[in-house]
Amino acid sequence: MAGVTFVARPAPGHCRRVATEDHLLSHSSEAAVQHTAGNAPLAGAHSSDQGGTALLAHILKSLEDDKAEEIVTIDLAGKSTIADHMVICSGRSTRQVAAISEKLVDRLKQDFGTQCKVEGKDAGDWVLIDTGDVIVHVFRPEVRDFYQLEKMWQPVTATA
């Protein structure tokens, strides 16, 4: 199993930390033991945490200030351990997508001291920003229509 990668949920204001299996197994922690026993979620899982709510509100305000369009918030609590919330929005062009993303990352760094993981900013079609508690996707409209992430996370409804 060498080379297997595990991702731990970060504490508020910190980025995800990736550890290889050897590193993880050499450092036993109570949270890891509890998680493997099925008794509790990973350390840092805090869906009712006020910091996560403040972070989400700050992200939504930043997106609105920068004229992001069709902002959708998806609650991931109980659905996934990757984050507490997912935010999906659109920019009108590659330039606007990159600008929205860059400003959001700068504001989070200034106001929360959060170093975010950012992917796709150079292309400007789809930028993913991982803050730990909230994952933000900023798309060009055509790319958003193609991938339809909202549909993947919508609750299943019964058909009559």
N, C-alpha and C positions, 0 to 999 in steps of 0.2 A: 504494500500500500504506500510505499515511499513516493513522494511527489504529489500526493493528494492534497488539495488546497481547501482549507476551511475559512469561512468568513464569519467573524464575530461582530455582533451588533455593538456599535460604539456608544459611549456615554454622550450626553447632550453636548454639542459644541465640538465634537471630535469626529474625525473621519473614520471610515471603516479600516480595520487592520486585518490584513491577510497573513495567515501563518501557515507554514507547511506542517504536515502531520508530525514530523520529527520534533519541530519546535513546540508544537502544541502539547505533545505527549511528554516532553521533558519538563514542562511547567504545569504541575497539577494545580488546579484552582477549584474552589468550592463551586463556583458557577458552572464550570465545565462538568464536574462530577454530577451535579444536580441535573444538568441538561441531558447528559447521557443516560441517567437513570429515569428520565421522563418526569421528574418531580417539579421542574420549574423551567421557564424559558431562559435563554442565554442572558448573561449579565448585560444590562443596558436596555433590555426590552421594557419599555415604559410608555405604553400607549396612552395611559391616563396622565402622563407627565405634563405639567404646565409649560415646561420649556419647549416641548414639541409643538404645543398649541401656539405659543408665541412665535416660534420659528415659522410655522405654516402661515400665520397671519402676516408676518413680515414678508414672506415670499410672495403671497397674493398681492400685497400692496405694491411691492416692487414691480411685479408683472403688470398691474393696472397702470402704474405711473409711466411705464415704458410702452404703453399702448399695445400690449399683447392681446390677441383676439381669442374668442371662444375658450376661455379658461375653465377647465373642468378639474374638480378635486375628487379624488377617489380615496375612501377610507380603506386602508389595507389591514387594519387591526382584525385579527382572527382569520384573515385570508392568507396572509403571508408574513414571514419573519424578515423580509428584506428591508422593510421600512414601515412606518406607521401611516404615512400618507403618500399618495402619488398625485402630482399636478401635471396636467397636460394642457398646452396652449399653442397658439400659432403666431407666427410673425408673417408679414406680407412678402418678405423677400429674404434672400440669404443674408444680406447686410443687416436687416432688422433682427433676424434670428440670432445672429452673432452678437449684436449690440445688446439685446435683451439679456442674453446669457452672461455676457461679460459684466454688465452692470449689476445683475443679480449676485454673481460671485463676489464682486467688489463690495457690495453692501453687506453681504453675509460676513465677509471677512472683517469689515470695519465694525459692524454692530454686534456681532456674536463671537468674533474671533474664530470663526469656522473656516477651516481649509477644506474646500469641496473637491471632489474628484469630477473632472469635466472631460467629456468625450464628444468629438464631432464638431467642435467650434470652428475649426479651420474650413471645413466643407460648408457649414452653414445650412445644411438641409434638415438635420436632426441633431440637436444638442441635448445630451443627457447630463444632468447635474445631480450628483449624489451627495446629499448633506448628512446622510446617516439616518435621520428621522424622516426626512422627506426626499423623495426622488422627483425631480422636475424634468419633463420632456418639453423642449421647445422645437416645434416643427415648422417647416414651410407647409402651406395648406395641401399641396399635392402629395407630399410625403406622408402627411398625417392621414389623408384619405386612403392611401395605399396600405398602411400598416394597421389602422383602426384599433389602436391600443385600448380605447374606451370599451369597445365591445368585448375584449378579452377579460376585462375586470368587472363588467356589469353583472349584477345578480341574475341568476337564471329565473325566468318567469314561466309560470305554467301556461300552456296554450290550451284554449278551450276546444 
